[in-house]
Amino acid sequence: MLYSGGRLVVKFGGTSVRDDFGEAVTFVSRLWDENEVAVVVSAIKGVTDALLKFSSTGEGFEWIEKVHRDFAKKYGIPFEVFIGPLRELKKLSREDFPSFEAYRDHVLSYGEWLSGLAFAEALRREGIQVELFEPWEIIETDGNFGNARVDITKTSQNLKVVEEALERGRVTVIPGFVGSYNGLRTTLGREGSDYTAAVLGKGLNAKAVLIMSSVDGIYTADPRRVVSARLIPFVSYDELYVASKAGMKAIHHGAIDVVRGIPIIFGRTRNWSIGTIAGYESSSLPILVHKVNGEEAVITAVGVSEIPGFETESGSERGIPWARIEVSTSRLGSTLNRLHLLLVGGRVNLPRTLSIVHERRGVSANNV
């Protein structure tokens, strides 16, 4: 059993919610057999962008409704679970909010809330006692709409009700990405559900925070572009922070300092594969990350101070060296593969995953 008898925070990304919802629910039910579990969920993949468009143009509500209707049918959830919030969303008026930014964040909050409703309902249907919390009643932030920062002190006080529910044996579900400021809903920026999970991990004194997505963990490069990319078993908080700031999308960089001292476990929802543990240990492997800006792309090699044969900008943050180059977008894939062969290719082979094994009565983890 993974962390038998402990308190865990488990976050599921939007792709996991959309494509692997059943496995996510079963995973939580198995963890709950021996642990106190707090679940953080993202909006169904694609819904946040649709809500952003809806807030700006008033268009796209029918698509949002259809996505949730199809989702309910696919996973055996009554569509009635979604009807109330969808009606509220459709009736929202820009004039009822002090600014467009406040209105936009209120609209965006419905994506995660709808996912939370679905996850709680699915767990109940598994016979699990659940408490679903409105994130705007728990997560308090500053007033920077669209990229709010969490007030850790106030939020920790609010988390007492979540902790009490966990102690009563409930699985708690808290939609991610959303908080509040003076009674108005705020959002925490892209990948903000990671931020929510980190805040819960810290405030609830969790033994670990699990970030579950559609990939196994942290790789030496984007495996969709670099066929030889390797899964990294252990990465340090500082390496993760620098890589996230440079463009890696595995976790919101603001979450890392919040949860420092608590292991962050990265895994894939489908087949329950654990690939990377973030903490104070490191596998000492370079991490290649990239950002695309129109016709230009910036590649950053985290963990190295230079890239032989290339004119590089270099520096160091938190004791982690980095080297950076710019290339045209058309050359991004070929350059990433070349750099990966140069910087990583000759290093020792690593295990593919730290596997979680399905069992009838629980979940066991190898090397975790």
C-alpha positions, 0 to 999 in steps of 0.5 A: 500500500502506498503510504499506508495510514497516511494523508495524501493529496492527489491531483488529476489533470484535465486530460486524466479527467477527460480520458481516464476518469474511471481509472482516476476514481478507482485509484482514489478508492484504492488509496482511501482503503488505507489513507486519508485522501484529498482530491484536487481536480482540473477542468475537463481538457479543453473546457477552460479555453472554451470558457475563456472564449465564452467570457470574451465573446458570449459564444461556445456555451453549447459546446461546453454543455455538450462536452459535459453531456457526453462526459456524463454518458460516457462515465455513467454520471447523471447529467442532472449533476451539471444542470444547476451550474450550467444554468448559472453559467449561462445567465451570468452578466458582465454588468454584475461584476466590478471588472471584466477580469473579475467576471472572466475568473468567475466564468472560468471557475465553472470548469473545475467546479463541474469536474468536482461535482462529477468526481464526487458523484462518481465516488459516491456511486462507489460507496465512498463517503465524500465531501465536496468543498467550494474552492472559493470558500477555502482558498483565499488569494490576493486580487490579482485576477487571472494569476492570483497568489494564495494567502497561505495563512488565511487558507490554512485556517479555512482548511480545518473543515477539510481536515475534520472531514478527512478525520471522519473518513471522508474523501474530500474533493476540492476543485483546483485553480480557483480561489477568492478575494473579497467574495469574488472568485479568482483563478491561479494561472495556468496549471493552477490546480497544481498550486491548489494541490501544493497548498492543500499538501502544506496546509493538511500536513500531507505525507505526499502530493501526487500529480497524476496526468497523461504522462509517467513523470518528468522526462529529460525532454518532451517525449513527444518531440524527443524519441530518446527522452528518459524518465527521471526517477528523482528530481530536486525541488530546485531543478524542478523550479528552474525547469518549470520557470523555463517552460516545463508544464509538469507543475506550476512553478509557484507550487514548488516552494509551497510544498517544499519538504513534502514529496511530490510524486508524478505519475500517469493516471492510466495504468497507475504508473509512478515515474518521478519523485521530487524532493531533496534527491536528484538523478543529476540528469539535464532537463531540456525544456522549451518555449515557443514564441511565434517563429522563434523557440527558446531551449533551456538545458537545466543542470548544465552551464554550457552547450558545446558547439552552440552560442549560449546564454548561461546562468544559475538559479538556486544553485542550478546552472542552466544554458539557453539557446534560441532557434527557429520553430521549424528547427525545434524538433531536430535541435532538441534531439541533437541536444539530447544526444549530446547532453544525455545520450551517453549517461546510464540507462534508467528504469522506465517507471516506478510501477504501481501494481494493481491489487484486489485489496489495495495498491502497492508501490515499488521503490516508492 
